[in-house]
């Protein structure tokens, strides 16, 4: 029995047209149950992708239970060592929920050691020396080790009043 | 090819957070061995957002269950080890694997072999594309609810919906300055994904597809911005391993139907920078 992917990527003679126009569709769950899409869209769903929703459970947010939590606290968690280096997570909590997370410390030991030893860190033309000032919604550039990230984040959250 | 400059003025003061309802809602999900940050923008406090986030997270875990090469019994592991044929796997897993492998074939061709899951030890390994693919599927759940959202799996980010005030702005991590950015990039509804691959992530974890040897890559960091994160993920992986030939291959790509195209930015190990002509550098900090 042959299985064919539902979204066959049409290839031109050069083989590129399919992938260049490709948009990932979020439809079929391979495992687990599917239920009909729920909730009215607030605008038209461009790609027409159907949603699958699990039984109604809320995502387990790492929020503080206190309803009197102070507004807009930012705490940086401890620097956690892991196999390749170290990282620390900074979290902002406001009104009892996380409104921002970032990773202000990320050092991969074997990658940076040569530069530190030589004291010759290359400068880049457009560089911004503090990610905090750049008014961005996210940073592209590192796949964090989950355990280390969680350790630093959870520790930071315990310090949020 | 020019690299546009971003003025580096004095740090601005942190922005006023604004009314409570306007603050984003952030959820961190541990999946695929990393921490994926899902952010919903706008005034959303109701349970439907929690439902949407749970659905998005289910997509991430689903992809992890199918594709994890760390899990000896995942469908992908069984396939790559020759323990099962595609038609012997769970049908829905087989469908997803087929789709991903077809994408991988085309990405391999497009990068002239610098992205080659079949050249990796242990059997075909689509990991260099799966994270982006999984994130897109998770984002699609949020998108279908009409939410303005961003899903950030470390190096790989995709977004949807109405851009926040000032537009979508993403930083590319500086390879050597902690908490620094190499540059800021702008996004919109067509250019809605960005993937960065870098040697600093996990040391020498790349494989040169032509020699089979482990390598830290030709570049310190390679970034691809474009319409789809699965594709951007594969291109960025190829870019950091291959360097200049991949940048040139990306430069030669035609525009996609619908107007989007993939653009690239590369940082060399000594701080050299290259970018395709249309790479979406931000013009200036606000």
Interface residues (C-beta under 8 A of the other chain):
Chain A: X1 X2 X3 X4 X5 X6 X7 X8 X9 X11 X15 X16 X17 X18 X19 X20 X21 X22 X23 X24 X25 X26 X27 X28 X29 X30 X31 X32 X37 X38 X39 X40 X41 X42 X43 X45 X46 X47 X49 X50 X51 X52 X53 X54 X56 X57 X58 X59 X61 X62 X71 X72 X84 X94 X95 X97 X98 X99 X100 X101 X104 X105 X106 X107 X108 X110 X111 X112 X115 X121 X122 X123 X124 X125 X126 X127 X128 X129 X130 X131 X132 X133 X134 X135 X136 X137 X138 X139 X140 X141 X142 X143 X144 X145 X146 X149 X150 X153
Chain B: X3 X4 X5 X6 X8 X11 X12 X14 X15 X17 X20 X23 X24 X25 X26 X27 X28 X29 X30 X31 X33 X34 X35 X37 X39 X41 X47 X48 X50 X51 X52 X53 X54 X55 X57 X58 X59 X62 X65 X66 X75 X86 X87 X90 X91 X92 X93 X94 X95 X96 X98 X99 X102 X103 X106 X107 X109 X110 X131 X133 X136 X137 X138 X139 X140 X141 X143 X144 X145 X146 X147 X150 X152 X153 X154 X155 X156 X157 X159 X161 X164 X166 X168 X169 X170 X171 X172 X173 X174 X175 X176 X177 X178 X179 X180 X181 X182 X183 X184 X185 X194 X195 X196 X198 X199 X200 X201 X202 X203 X204 X216 X221 X223 X227 X228 X229 X230 X231 X253 X254 X255 X256 X257 X258 X261 X262 X267 X270 X271 X273 X281 X285 X286
